[in-house]
Amino acid sequence: MGATFGMDDRSQKMLVMYLQGPCKGLAIIVEDTEADADLIDIDSVYSKQLLEQRRSINPERPIIVIS
């Protein structure tokens, strides 16, 4: 289970569809409080700040950087 950061609604919906389709539901997108990992869109204007923020909030949680 992962929470997304730096994605617009369209990108997030496409990721959800990909996880449900080709990935056969092996992962799901959830709210931050329920997530086991953070997914950060590195192409976001605020990606550097998001990465630093997520590291400081949850230093033990894995971060997956996507483009």
Secondary structure, DSSP 4 states (H G I P E B T S, - for coil): -EEEES--HHHHHHHHHHHHTTTTTSS-B--GGG-SEEEEETTSTTHHHHHHHHHHH-TTS-EEEE-
